[in-house]
Amino acid sequence: MTQTEMRKYLITELLKENHRYYGTKLPSGEQEQKALLRSLFNVRMPKPANSDFLAVQDAYLKEEIRKKGITYISDLQPIEPEIYLWRGDITTLCCDAIVNAANSEMLGCFCPCHGCIDNAIHTYTGIELRLECADIMKKQGHAEPVGNAKLTKAYNLPCRYVIHTVGPIINGDVTEKDERLLAACYNSCLDVANKNGVRSIAFCCISTGEFHFPNKRAAETAIKTVKEYKKRTNSKTEVIFNVFKESDYEIYRELLG
């Protein structure tokens, strides 16, 4: 099957699953089809799918990521020993683990085609990630506390694992508690990485998007926490500070010298 044929198959199967979308017509344009498929992935509740669907989904997503261009950590140059700064799409990064800025439900973003990193990661991993997260949360029995971290498979992403953490939400001025909670996110992710043999981890800009943590203060906290952790634990885990916006790249470049 071609990418177009696989995309149409996936859309058709997802539309069949939910009577709410009965009568939805398949768009003729490629971009409109991609937007519809992403939306259907985003709103799908956590539940199993048959092997045929998963095989087509996996082949389709892997090819979509390949076409975006995969970046390998071996191609990056450290800005300091074991510390990297990279601007790009975290779903295309091939390292041991990437960090997802999750919400307390830990099920991904349900808003169709939303621009958050949670949405992007859940879209390109495929539907299995939401099901794995749902199983974790069912066993846990309560919402994920701010500052904690959970590890899952990465499924169709080029990395091995996704580490999910819930950052603080800022409403008004940033407090010392907010900074402690943000630091806890980085510490928890690094703890999870070390316990699971993760040799390289890419951090997104936790809490700076929908959660409104000021970008520079978040970057200062991130860098300070990572450096202190590595010094305190003698961790050799390679850390990539991943940014998407040029403004964040400039902030990190200045702070890292």
FIPADO-378194 format. One line per 2 residues: number of its first residue (from 0); for each residue x, y, z of N, C-alpha, C, O. Coordinates in nm, 3 decimals. Layout:
NUM = X/Y/Z/X/Y/Z/X/Y/Z/X/Y/Z | ...
This chain:
0 = 0.083/-0.120/0.000/0.000/0.000/0.000/0.087/0.125/0.000/0.190/0.130/0.066 | 0.044/0.226/-0.074/0.112/0.355/-0.072/0.072/0.432/0.054/-0.019/0.392/0.126
2 = 0.142/0.543/0.079/0.106/0.626/0.194/-0.038/0.676/0.182/-0.111/0.680/0.280 | -0.078/0.714/0.062/-0.214/0.761/0.040/-0.315/0.652/0.070/-0.416/0.676/0.135
4 = -0.288/0.531/0.021/-0.379/0.419/0.045/-0.387/0.385/0.193/-0.495/0.358/0.246 | -0.273/0.387/0.261/-0.273/0.358/0.405/-0.348/0.466/0.482/-0.424/0.435/0.574
6 = -0.328/0.592/0.444/-0.396/0.703/0.512/-0.548/0.689/0.496/-0.622/0.707/0.593 | -0.594/0.659/0.377/-0.737/0.644/0.354/-0.793/0.526/0.432/-0.904/0.533/0.485
8 = -0.718/0.417/0.438/-0.761/0.299/0.513/-0.776/0.334/0.661/-0.877/0.300/0.724 | -0.677/0.402/0.717/-0.680/0.437/0.859/-0.797/0.530/0.891/-0.866/0.511/0.991
10 = -0.818/0.629/0.806/-0.930/0.721/0.827/-1.063/0.645/0.825/-1.148/0.664/0.912 | -1.079/0.560/0.725/-1.203/0.483/0.710/-1.230/0.396/0.832/-1.342/0.391/0.882
12 = -1.126/0.328/0.881/-1.142/0.240/0.997/-1.174/0.319/1.123/-1.257/0.276/1.204 | -1.111/0.433/1.140/-1.137/0.515/1.259/-1.276/0.576/1.255/-1.342/0.588/1.359
14 = -1.322/0.613/1.138/-1.458/0.666/1.126/-1.562/0.559/1.158/-1.667/0.588/1.216 | -1.533/0.435/1.120/-1.626/0.325/1.147/-1.641/0.300/1.297/-1.747/0.255/1.343
16 = -1.536/0.329/1.374/-1.536/0.298/1.517/-1.638/0.380/1.596/-1.687/0.334/1.699 | -1.670/0.499/1.549/-1.750/0.590/1.629/-1.867/0.644/1.548/-1.848/0.710/1.446
18 = -1.988/0.614/1.594/-2.106/0.655/1.519/-2.122/0.806/1.513/-2.196/0.857/1.429 | -2.052/0.880/1.601/-2.060/1.027/1.599/-2.010/1.083/1.466/-2.052/1.191/1.424
20 = -1.921/1.008/1.401/-1.861/1.059/1.277/-1.925/0.996/1.153/-1.871/1.006/1.043 | -2.040/0.932/1.173/-2.109/0.871/1.060/-2.143/0.979/0.956/-2.197/1.084/0.990
22 = -2.112/0.951/0.833/-2.140/1.045/0.725/-2.027/1.140/0.694/-2.035/1.216/0.597 | -1.920/1.137/0.775/-1.804/1.222/0.746/-1.740/1.177/0.616/-1.710/1.059/0.598
24 = -1.721/1.270/0.526/-1.666/1.236/0.395/-1.514/1.249/0.396/-1.457/1.335/0.464 | -1.450/1.162/0.321/-1.305/1.165/0.309/-1.263/1.282/0.221/-1.305/1.290/0.106
26 = -1.183/1.374/0.273/-1.138/1.488/0.190/-1.054/1.439/0.072/-0.993/1.332/0.078 | -1.052/1.517/-0.033/-0.975/1.479/-0.151/-0.829/1.522/-0.140/-0.741/1.456/-0.196
28 = -0.801/1.630/-0.069/-0.665/1.682/-0.061/-0.580/1.609/0.041/-0.631/1.562/0.143 | -0.450/1.600/0.014/-0.358/1.528/0.103/-0.351/1.593/0.241/-0.361/1.523/0.342
30 = -0.334/1.725/0.247/-0.322/1.791/0.376/-0.450/1.783/0.458/-0.446/1.768/0.580 | -0.565/1.791/0.390/-0.692/1.778/0.460/-0.709/1.636/0.516/-0.761/1.618/0.626
32 = -0.664/1.537/0.439/-0.669/1.399/0.487/-0.578/1.380/0.608/-0.617/1.315/0.705 | -0.459/1.438/0.603/-0.366/1.426/0.716/-0.423/1.491/0.842/-0.409/1.439/0.952
34 = -0.487/1.606/0.824/-0.546/1.675/0.938/-0.660/1.593/0.998/-0.674/1.586/1.120 | -0.740/1.532/0.913/-0.851/1.449/0.961/-0.797/1.326/1.034/-0.848/1.291/1.141
36 = -0.695/1.262/0.979/-0.638/1.144/1.043/-0.580/1.180/1.180/-0.601/1.109/1.278 | -0.507/1.290/1.185/-0.451/1.332/1.314/-0.562/1.360/1.414/-0.552/1.323/1.531
38 = -0.667/1.426/1.370/-0.780/1.456/1.458/-0.844/1.329/1.512/-0.879/1.321/1.629 | -0.858/1.229/1.426/-0.919/1.103/1.468/-0.829/1.028/1.566/-0.878/0.967/1.661
40 = -0.699/1.034/1.544/-0.605/0.978/1.643/-0.621/1.051/1.776/-0.627/0.988/1.882 | -0.629/1.183/1.771/-0.632/1.265/1.892/-0.755/1.238/1.979/-0.745/1.236/2.101
42 = -0.870/1.217/1.917/-0.994/1.204/1.994/-1.027/1.059/2.029/-1.120/1.034/2.105 | -0.952/0.965/1.976/-0.982/0.824/2.001/-0.953/0.788/2.147/-0.844/0.816/2.198
44 = -1.050/0.727/2.212/-1.033/0.685/2.350/-0.937/0.566/2.357/-0.922/0.494/2.259 | -0.873/0.545/2.472/-0.778/0.433/2.483/-0.848/0.298/2.480/-0.924/0.264/2.570
46 = -0.822/0.223/2.375/-0.878/0.089/2.361/-0.795/0.014/2.257/-0.730/0.077/2.173 | -0.797/-0.117/2.261/-0.717/-0.195/2.166/-0.767/-0.179/2.023/-0.880/-0.134/1.999
48 = -0.681/-0.215/1.930/-0.717/-0.218/1.788/-0.668/-0.351/1.731/-0.579/-0.415/1.787 | -0.727/-0.392/1.618/-0.687/-0.521/1.562/-0.550/-0.513/1.496/-0.500/-0.405/1.468
50 = -0.491/-0.627/1.472/-0.353/-0.635/1.422/-0.339/-0.575/1.283/-0.235/-0.517/1.251 | -0.441/-0.587/1.199/-0.434/-0.530/1.064/-0.423/-0.378/1.072/-0.341/-0.317/1.003
52 = -0.506/-0.319/1.156/-0.503/-0.173/1.172/-0.366/-0.128/1.223/-0.308/-0.033/1.170 | -0.315/-0.196/1.325/-0.187/-0.157/1.383/-0.072/-0.171/1.284/0.019/-0.089/1.283
54 = -0.077/-0.274/1.202/0.030/-0.294/1.103/0.032/-0.180/1.002/0.138/-0.130/0.966 | -0.087/-0.139/0.957/-0.094/-0.028/0.861/-0.056/0.103/0.929/0.020/0.182/0.873
56 = -0.108/0.125/1.048/-0.074/0.246/1.122/0.076/0.259/1.141/0.134/0.365/1.116 | 0.139/0.152/1.186/0.283/0.156/1.215/0.364/0.185/1.090/0.457/0.266/1.092
58 = 0.329/0.120/0.981/0.402/0.143/0.855/0.383/0.287/0.809/0.477/0.351/0.763 | 0.261/0.338/0.822/0.232/0.475/0.779/0.308/0.578/0.862/0.371/0.668/0.807
60 = 0.303/0.565/0.993/0.367/0.663/1.080/0.519/0.661/1.067/0.582/0.766/1.064 | 0.576/0.543/1.059/0.722/0.534/1.043/0.767/0.604/0.915/0.871/0.671/0.914
62 = 0.690/0.589/0.809/0.727/0.654/0.683/0.707/0.805/0.691/0.787/0.881/0.636 | 0.602/0.849/0.759/0.580/0.993/0.775/0.695/1.057/0.854/0.741/1.166/0.820
64 = 0.740/0.989/0.958/0.852/1.041/1.037/0.980/1.040/0.954/1.059/1.135/0.959 | 1.000/0.933/0.877/1.120/0.926/0.793/1.123/1.041/0.694/1.229/1.099/0.669
66 = 1.008/1.075/0.638/1.001/1.184/0.542/1.028/1.319/0.607/1.080/1.410/0.542 | 0.995/1.334/0.734/1.026/1.458/0.805/1.176/1.473/0.826/1.227/1.585/0.835
68 = 1.246/1.360/0.833/1.390/1.362/0.853/1.428/1.329/0.996/1.393/1.402/1.088 | 1.499/1.219/1.016/1.538/1.176/1.149/1.676/1.233/1.184/1.768/1.230/1.102
70 = 1.688/1.286/1.304/1.815/1.338/1.355/1.867/1.243/1.461/1.796/1.210/1.556 | 1.993/1.200/1.445/2.055/1.107/1.539/2.144/1.184/1.636/2.210/1.281/1.598
72 = 2.145/1.141/1.761/2.227/1.209/1.860/2.375/1.205/1.820/2.451/1.295/1.855 | 2.413/1.102/1.748/2.553/1.091/1.704/2.590/1.200/1.604/2.708/1.226/1.582
74 = 2.490/1.263/1.545/2.515/1.372/1.450/2.527/1.508/1.519/2.563/1.607/1.455 | 2.496/1.514/1.648/2.497/1.641/1.721/2.632/1.664/1.787/2.704/1.570/1.820
76 = 2.665/1.791/1.806/2.788/1.829/1.874/2.754/1.881/2.013/2.671/1.971/2.026 | 2.817/1.828/2.118/2.787/1.877/2.254/2.831/2.021/2.272/2.936/2.062/2.223
78 = 2.748/2.097/2.341/2.782/2.236/2.371/2.867/2.241/2.499/2.942/2.336/2.520 | 2.852/2.139/2.582/2.935/2.112/2.699/2.947/1.961/2.708/2.870/1.891/2.641
80 = 3.039/1.908/2.786/3.046/1.761/2.798/2.912/1.700/2.839/2.857/1.733/2.944 | 2.862/1.611/2.755/2.739/1.536/2.779/2.613/1.623/2.777/2.507/1.578/2.820
82 = 2.623/1.746/2.728/2.507/1.836/2.719/2.498/1.893/2.578/2.597/1.944/2.524 | 2.380/1.884/2.519/2.357/1.928/2.382/2.243/2.030/2.379/2.157/2.033/2.467
84 = 2.245/2.113/2.277/2.134/2.204/2.247/2.094/2.179/2.104/2.176/2.190/2.013 | 1.967/2.147/2.083/1.920/2.115/1.948/1.782/2.174/1.926/1.693/2.161/2.009
86 = 1.767/2.239/1.812/1.637/2.295/1.774/1.576/2.208/1.666/1.637/2.187/1.560 | 1.457/2.157/1.692/1.392/2.072/1.592/1.270/2.002/1.651/1.232/2.025/1.765
88 = 1.211/1.916/1.570/1.091/1.840/1.603/1.132/1.718/1.686/1.197/1.628/1.634 | 1.094/1.716/1.813/1.138/1.610/1.903/1.090/1.472/1.859/1.150/1.372/1.897
90 = 0.983/1.465/1.781/0.933/1.335/1.735/1.023/1.275/1.626/1.002/1.161/1.586 | 1.121/1.350/1.579/1.215/1.299/1.478/1.353/1.272/1.536/1.446/1.243/1.461
92 = 1.367/1.281/1.667/1.499/1.268/1.730/1.524/1.124/1.772/1.443/1.063/1.842 | 1.637/1.071/1.728/1.675/0.934/1.762/1.777/0.937/1.876/1.897/0.956/1.854
94 = 1.727/0.919/1.998/1.810/0.904/2.117/1.740/0.800/2.203/1.641/0.741/2.159 | 1.786/0.777/2.323/1.722/0.673/2.404/1.582/0.713/2.449/1.489/0.632/2.442
96 = 1.565/0.837/2.496/1.434/0.878/2.548/1.410/1.025/2.520/1.502/1.106/2.522 | 1.285/1.058/2.493/1.243/1.198/2.485/1.144/1.225/2.597/1.075/1.133/2.643
98 = 1.136/1.350/2.640/1.046/1.387/2.749/0.921/1.454/2.693/0.928/1.543/2.609 | 0.808/1.408/2.741/0.680/1.464/2.702/0.625/1.550/2.815/0.619/1.505/2.930
100 = 0.584/1.672/2.783/0.517/1.758/2.880/0.370/1.719/2.884/0.290/1.765/2.803 | 0.335/1.633/2.979/0.203/1.574/2.985/0.109/1.655/3.073/0.150/1.752/3.138
102 = -0.018/1.615/3.076/-0.112/1.671/3.173/-0.139/1.567/3.281/-0.093/1.454/3.270 | -0.211/1.604/3.383/-0.226/1.516/3.499/-0.304/1.389/3.469/-0.294/1.292/3.544
104 = -0.383/1.387/3.361/-0.454/1.265/3.323/-0.360/1.166/3.256/-0.387/1.046/3.255 | -0.251/1.215/3.200/-0.147/1.133/3.137/-0.197/1.053/3.016/-0.142/0.947/2.984
106 = -0.300/1.102/2.950/-0.357/1.028/2.838/-0.332/1.097/2.704/-0.382/1.052/2.601 | -0.255/1.205/2.705/-0.233/1.277/2.582/-0.336/1.387/2.563/-0.430/1.400/2.641
108 = -0.317/1.464/2.458/-0.405/1.576/2.428/-0.520/1.530/2.339/-0.498/1.469/2.234 | -0.642/1.557/2.382/-0.761/1.516/2.307/-0.811/1.625/2.211/-0.910/1.603/2.142
110 = -0.745/1.740/2.208/-0.788/1.848/2.118/-0.736/1.821/1.977/-0.615/1.811/1.958 | -0.823/1.809/1.879/-0.780/1.775/1.743/-0.675/1.872/1.688/-0.697/1.993/1.683
112 = -0.561/1.816/1.647/-0.453/1.892/1.581/-0.400/2.006/1.667/-0.350/2.106/1.614 | -0.409/1.994/1.797/-0.356/2.097/1.886/-0.204/2.106/1.870/-0.139/2.008/1.835
114 = -0.149/2.224/1.895/-0.008/2.247/1.871/0.086/2.208/1.983/0.206/2.234/1.974 | 0.035/2.147/2.091/0.122/2.113/2.204/0.205/1.989/2.174/0.173/1.910/2.086
116 = 0.314/1.975/2.249/0.405/1.862/2.228/0.338/1.730/2.265/0.367/1.627/2.204 | 0.249/1.732/2.363/0.175/1.613/2.403/0.095/1.559/2.286/0.090/1.438/2.264
118 = 0.032/1.648/2.212/-0.046/1.608/2.095/0.044/1.547/1.988/0.011/1.443/1.932 | 0.156/1.612/1.961/0.247/1.563/1.856/0.302/1.426/1.890/0.305/1.337/1.805
120 = 0.345/1.408/2.014/0.404/1.280/2.053/0.301/1.168/2.046/0.330/1.061/1.992 | 0.181/1.191/2.098/0.079/1.087/2.092/0.034/1.058/1.949/-0.001/0.945/1.916
122 = 0.036/1.160/1.865/-0.001/1.138/1.724/0.097/1.044/1.655/0.055/0.949/1.589 | 0.226/1.071/1.669/0.325/0.997/1.591/0.374/0.868/1.656/0.437/0.786/1.589
124 = 0.344/0.848/1.785/0.368/0.716/1.841/0.263/0.618/1.790/0.293/0.501/1.767 | 0.141/0.667/1.773/0.030/0.581/1.738/-0.061/0.557/1.858/-0.031/0.601/1.969
126 = -0.169/0.487/1.835/-0.274/0.475/1.936/-0.233/0.388/2.054/-0.296/0.394/2.159 | -0.127/0.307/2.040/-0.087/0.219/2.151/-0.040/0.298/2.273/-0.056/0.251/2.386
128 = 0.017/0.417/2.252/0.070/0.493/2.365/-0.042/0.533/2.461/-0.026/0.520/2.582 | -0.152/0.580/2.409/-0.263/0.621/2.497/-0.315/0.501/2.576/-0.352/0.516/2.693
130 = -0.317/0.385/2.515/-0.364/0.265/2.584/-0.267/0.227/2.695/-0.310/0.190/2.805 | -0.136/0.235/2.669/-0.038/0.205/2.773/-0.049/0.304/2.889/-0.043/0.265/3.005
132 = -0.064/0.432/2.856/-0.079/0.534/2.960/-0.205/0.510/3.043/-0.205/0.528/3.164 | -0.313/0.470/2.977/-0.438/0.443/3.048/-0.420/0.327/3.145/-0.473/0.330/3.256
134 = -0.347/0.225/3.104/-0.322/0.111/3.193/-0.240/0.154/3.315/-0.268/0.112/3.427 | -0.140/0.238/3.292/-0.058/0.289/3.402/-0.144/0.367/3.501/-0.135/0.348/3.622
136 = -0.228/0.455/3.447/-0.309/0.541/3.534/-0.418/0.462/3.606/-0.455/0.496/3.718 | -0.470/0.359/3.543/-0.571/0.275/3.609/-0.509/0.206/3.730/-0.571/0.199/3.836
138 = -0.387/0.155/3.714/-0.319/0.089/3.825/-0.283/0.190/3.934/-0.286/0.158/4.053 | -0.248/0.312/3.892/-0.210/0.414/3.990/-0.331/0.460/4.071/-0.322/0.480/4.192
140 = -0.443/0.478/4.003/-0.567/0.509/4.073/-0.589/0.656/4.105/-0.686/0.690/4.172 | -0.501/0.742/4.060/-0.519/0.886/4.084/-0.440/0.964/3.980/-0.355/0.909/3.911
142 = -0.469/1.093/3.971/-0.402/1.179/3.873/-0.252/1.183/3.901/-0.208/1.162/4.014 | -0.175/1.211/3.799/-0.029/1.217/3.812/0.010/1.347/3.883/-0.026/1.455/3.838
144 = 0.084/1.338/3.992/0.127/1.459/4.063/0.227/1.540/3.981/0.304/1.485/3.902 | 0.224/1.669/3.999/0.322/1.757/3.934/0.462/1.721/3.985/0.483/1.704/4.105
146 = 0.556/1.711/3.891/0.694/1.682/3.929/0.733/1.536/3.922/0.851/1.504/3.935 | 0.637/1.447/3.903/0.667/1.304/3.889/0.698/1.271/3.743/0.687/1.357/3.656
148 = 0.737/1.146/3.717/0.768/1.105/3.580/0.734/0.957/3.561/0.748/0.877/3.653 | 0.689/0.923/3.441/0.656/0.785/3.405/0.722/0.752/3.271/0.731/0.837/3.183
150 = 0.767/0.628/3.258/0.831/0.583/3.134/0.739/0.489/3.058/0.678/0.400/3.116 | 0.730/0.510/2.926/0.655/0.421/2.838/0.740/0.387/2.715/0.847/0.444/2.694
152 = 0.689/0.294/2.637/0.750/0.266/2.507/0.731/0.387/2.416/0.650/0.475/2.444 | 0.809/0.391/2.307/0.797/0.501/2.211/0.727/0.457/2.083/0.698/0.540/1.996
154 = 0.701/0.329/2.069/0.629/0.274/1.956/0.690/0.316/1.822/0.797/0.266/1.787 | 0.626/0.404/1.747/0.674/0.435/1.611/0.774/0.550/1.604/0.822/0.583/1.495
156 = 0.805/0.611/1.715/0.906/0.717/1.716/1.046/0.656/1.701/1.064/0.538/1.732 | 1.143/0.733/1.655/1.279/0.679/1.641/1.353/0.661/1.773/1.455/0.593/1.777
158 = 1.304/0.721/1.882/1.364/0.699/2.014/1.312/0.567/2.071/1.223/0.503/2.014 | 1.370/0.526/2.185/1.330/0.399/2.248/1.215/0.418/2.347/1.126/0.333/2.356
160 = 1.218/0.528/2.421/1.121/0.550/2.527/1.068/0.693/2.523/1.130/0.783/2.466 | 0.951/0.711/2.586/0.899/0.844/2.617/0.887/0.853/2.769/0.831/0.764/2.832
162 = 0.941/0.959/2.826/0.927/0.984/2.970/0.830/1.102/2.986/0.856/1.212/2.938 | 0.720/1.076/3.054/0.613/1.175/3.068/0.622/1.242/3.204/0.637/1.175/3.306
164 = 0.614/1.374/3.206/0.616/1.448/3.332/0.516/1.561/3.326/0.493/1.619/3.220 | 0.456/1.593/3.440/0.356/1.700/3.450/0.421/1.820/3.518/0.459/1.813/3.634
166 = 0.433/1.928/3.444/0.493/2.049/3.498/0.392/2.138/3.568/0.271/2.117/3.555 | 0.440/2.237/3.643/0.350/2.331/3.712/0.280/2.424/3.613/0.337/2.464/3.512
168 = 0.156/2.458/3.645/0.080/2.554/3.567/0.093/2.691/3.635/0.072/2.703/3.755 | 0.127/2.793/3.557/0.149/2.926/3.612/0.025/3.013/3.589/-0.018/3.033/3.476
170 = -0.028/3.065/3.697/-0.137/3.162/3.691/-0.093/3.284/3.772/-0.110/3.287/3.894 | -0.038/3.382/3.705/0.015/3.498/3.776/0.166/3.490/3.789/0.233/3.442/3.698
172 = 0.220/3.538/3.902/0.364/3.540/3.923/0.417/3.401/3.954/0.348/3.319/4.016 | 0.540/3.376/3.910/0.607/3.250/3.941/0.654/3.252/4.086/0.716/3.349/4.130
174 = 0.626/3.146/4.158/0.665/3.136/4.299/0.784/3.041/4.314/0.820/2.968/4.221 | 0.844/3.042/4.433/0.951/2.947/4.461/0.900/2.804/4.452/0.973/2.714/4.409
176 = 0.776/2.783/4.493/0.718/2.649/4.483/0.710/2.605/4.337/0.740/2.490/4.305 | 0.671/2.696/4.247/0.665/2.664/4.105/0.802/2.620/4.054/0.812/2.523/3.979
178 = 0.906/2.692/4.094/1.040/2.659/4.049/1.085/2.524/4.105/1.151/2.447/4.036 | 1.049/2.496/4.231/1.083/2.366/4.290/1.013/2.253/4.216/1.072/2.147/4.192
180 = 0.886/2.275/4.180/0.812/2.172/4.109/0.868/2.149/3.969/0.875/2.035/3.922 | 0.908/2.257/3.902/0.969/2.241/3.770/1.101/2.166/3.781/1.131/2.079/3.699
182 = 1.180/2.201/3.881/1.306/2.129/3.902/1.279/1.982/3.931/1.355/1.895/3.888 | 1.172/1.954/4.003/1.136/1.815/4.034/1.108/1.735/3.907/1.138/1.616/3.900
184 = 1.049/1.801/3.806/1.024/1.734/3.678/1.154/1.683/3.617/1.162/1.569/3.573 | 1.256/1.769/3.614/1.384/1.732/3.555/1.453/1.624/3.638/1.508/1.529/3.583
186 = 1.450/1.638/3.770/1.511/1.537/3.856/1.441/1.402/3.841/1.507/1.298/3.833 | 1.308/1.403/3.837/1.232/1.278/3.826/1.260/1.209/3.692/1.277/1.087/3.687
188 = 1.266/1.287/3.585/1.295/1.229/3.454/1.435/1.166/3.451/1.453/1.058/3.395 | 1.531/1.234/3.510/1.667/1.181/3.513/1.674/1.057/3.602/1.747/0.963/3.569
190 = 1.601/1.055/3.713/1.596/0.935/3.797/1.539/0.816/3.719/1.595/0.707/3.722 | 1.427/0.839/3.650/1.365/0.733/3.570/1.460/0.686/3.461/1.471/0.566/3.435
192 = 1.530/0.780/3.398/1.625/0.745/3.294/1.736/0.656/3.349/1.769/0.553/3.289 | 1.792/0.694/3.460/1.902/0.616/3.519/1.857/0.478/3.563/1.930/0.380/3.547
194 = 1.736/0.468/3.618/1.686/0.339/3.664/1.657/0.244/3.549/1.653/0.122/3.569 | 1.637/0.297/3.429/1.601/0.214/3.314/1.711/0.206/3.209/1.686/0.166/3.095
196 = 1.832/0.243/3.246/1.945/0.229/3.155/1.942/0.322/3.036/1.999/0.291/2.932 | 1.875/0.436/3.050/1.866/0.534/2.941/1.997/0.613/2.937/2.035/0.678/3.034
198 = 2.064/0.607/2.824/2.196/0.670/2.811/2.187/0.813/2.757/2.281/0.891/2.772 | 2.075/0.847/2.694/2.058/0.983/2.641/1.911/1.021/2.652/1.822/0.941/2.624
200 = 1.887/1.147/2.692/1.751/1.194/2.714/1.737/1.335/2.658/1.824/1.419/2.679 | 1.628/1.358/2.587/1.600/1.489/2.529/1.485/1.555/2.604/1.374/1.502/2.608
202 = 1.513/1.670/2.662/1.411/1.746/2.735/1.348/1.851/2.645/1.418/1.928/2.580 | 1.215/1.853/2.641/1.146/1.966/2.582/1.145/2.080/2.683/1.196/2.064/2.794
204 = 1.089/2.192/2.646/1.081/2.308/2.737/0.958/2.292/2.827/0.853/2.351/2.801 | 0.971/2.212/2.929/0.859/2.174/3.016/0.790/2.297/3.074/0.855/2.388/3.126
206 = 0.658/2.298/3.065/0.568/2.400/3.126/0.568/2.535/3.056/0.495/2.625/3.098 | 0.647/2.554/2.950/0.655/2.688/2.891/0.545/2.715/2.788/0.524/2.830/2.750
208 = 0.476/2.612/2.743/0.373/2.632/2.642/0.239/2.668/2.704/0.218/2.779/2.751 | 0.148/2.569/2.704/0.014/2.589/2.757/0.014/2.616/2.907/-0.084/2.668/2.961
210 = 0.124/2.582/2.976/0.129/2.599/3.121/0.192/2.733/3.162/0.196/2.765/3.281 | 0.240/2.811/3.066/0.275/2.953/3.084/0.391/2.983/3.179/0.397/3.091/3.237
212 = 0.483/2.889/3.195/0.603/2.921/3.273/0.691/3.011/3.187/0.716/2.978/3.071 | 0.738/3.125/3.238/0.821/3.215/3.157/0.943/3.142/3.101/1.012/3.071/3.173
214 = 0.969/3.160/2.973/1.067/3.078/2.903/1.208/3.088/2.961/1.274/2.986/2.979 | 1.253/3.209/2.990/1.390/3.222/3.040/1.405/3.162/3.178/1.504/3.094/3.205
216 = 1.310/3.186/3.267/1.319/3.129/3.401/1.310/2.977/3.397/1.374/2.909/3.476 | 1.230/2.925/3.306/1.221/2.780/3.290/1.354/2.723/3.243/1.398/2.619/3.291
218 = 1.416/2.792/3.147/1.545/2.746/3.096/1.652/2.751/3.204/1.735/2.660/3.215 | 1.652/2.857/3.282/1.748/2.868/3.392/1.732/2.753/3.491/1.830/2.693/3.535
220 = 1.607/2.723/3.525/1.580/2.612/3.617/1.622/2.479/3.557/1.680/2.395/3.625 | 1.593/2.461/3.428/1.627/2.335/3.361/1.778/2.311/3.362/1.823/2.203/3.400
222 = 1.854/2.410/3.320/2.000/2.395/3.310/2.061/2.375/3.448/2.146/2.288/3.467 | 2.019/2.457/3.543/2.073/2.447/3.680/2.044/2.310/3.740/2.131/2.248/3.800
224 = 1.921/2.262/3.723/1.882/2.134/3.780/1.958/2.018/3.717/2.006/1.929/3.788 | 1.970/2.019/3.585/2.042/1.911/3.516/2.189/1.907/3.557/2.242/1.800/3.586
226 = 2.252/2.022/3.561/2.394/2.026/3.599/2.415/1.981/3.743/2.509/1.907/3.772 | 2.327/2.025/3.833/2.339/1.985/3.973/2.315/1.835/3.988/2.382/1.768/4.067
228 = 2.219/1.783/3.914/2.190/1.639/3.920/2.310/1.558/3.874/2.350/1.462/3.940 | 2.367/1.597/3.761/2.481/1.523/3.707/2.600/1.528/3.803/2.672/1.430/3.818
230 = 2.620/1.642/3.865/2.731/1.655/3.960/2.704/1.573/4.085/2.794/1.506/4.137 | 2.581/1.578/4.134/2.545/1.509/4.259/2.548/1.358/4.244/2.589/1.287/4.336
232 = 2.505/1.308/4.129/2.491/1.163/4.110/2.603/1.102/4.026/2.613/0.980/4.014 | 2.686/1.188/3.968/2.790/1.143/3.875/2.730/1.071/3.754/2.791/0.981/3.697
234 = 2.609/1.113/3.716/2.540/1.053/3.603/2.612/1.086/3.473/2.653/1.200/3.450 | 2.625/0.985/3.387/2.686/1.003/3.256/2.581/1.010/3.145/2.613/1.007/3.026
236 = 2.456/1.020/3.184/2.349/1.031/3.085/2.367/1.158/3.002/2.383/1.268/3.056 | 2.364/1.143/2.871/2.374/1.259/2.783/2.239/1.330/2.779/2.134/1.267/2.764
238 = 2.243/1.462/2.792/2.120/1.542/2.800/2.113/1.636/2.680/2.206/1.711/2.652 | 2.000/1.629/2.611/1.974/1.719/2.499/1.864/1.817/2.541/1.754/1.774/2.578
240 = 1.893/1.945/2.537/1.789/2.045/2.556/1.729/2.072/2.418/1.793/2.132/2.332 | 1.608/2.025/2.399/1.540/2.037/2.271/1.447/2.158/2.273/1.363/2.171/2.361
242 = 1.464/2.246/2.175/1.377/2.362/2.161/1.315/2.360/2.023/1.371/2.302/1.929 | 1.201/2.423/2.010/1.133/2.430/1.880/1.134/2.572/1.825/1.141/2.592/1.703
244 = 1.126/2.670/1.914/1.121/2.810/1.871/1.261/2.871/1.869/1.347/2.835/1.949 | 1.281/2.964/1.777/1.408/3.036/1.770/1.434/3.113/1.898/1.549/3.122/1.943
246 = 1.330/3.170/1.957/1.347/3.248/2.080/1.401/3.161/2.194/1.485/3.206/2.271 | 1.352/3.038/2.204/1.403/2.947/2.307/1.547/2.906/2.278/1.629/2.891/2.369
248 = 1.578/2.887/2.150/1.715/2.852/2.113/1.812/2.961/2.157/1.919/2.932/2.210 | 1.775/3.085/2.136/1.861/3.197/2.176/1.877/3.203/2.328/1.986/3.233/2.377
250 = 1.771/3.175/2.401/1.778/3.175/2.548/1.876/3.069/2.596/1.965/3.097/2.676 | 1.859/2.946/2.546/1.947/2.838/2.590/2.091/2.860/2.545/2.185/2.831/2.620
252 = 2.108/2.911/2.425/2.244/2.934/2.376/2.316/3.037/2.463/2.435/3.023/2.492 | 2.243/3.139/2.503/2.303/3.241/2.591/2.337/3.183/2.728/2.445/3.208/2.781
254 = 2.244/3.106/2.786/2.264/3.051/2.919/2.374/2.945/2.922/2.445/2.930/3.022 | 2.386/2.871/2.812/2.488/2.766/2.806/2.622/2.818/2.754/2.720/2.744/2.749
256 = 2.624/2.946/2.715/2.750/3.004/2.670/2.793/2.957/2.533/2.898/2.999/2.484
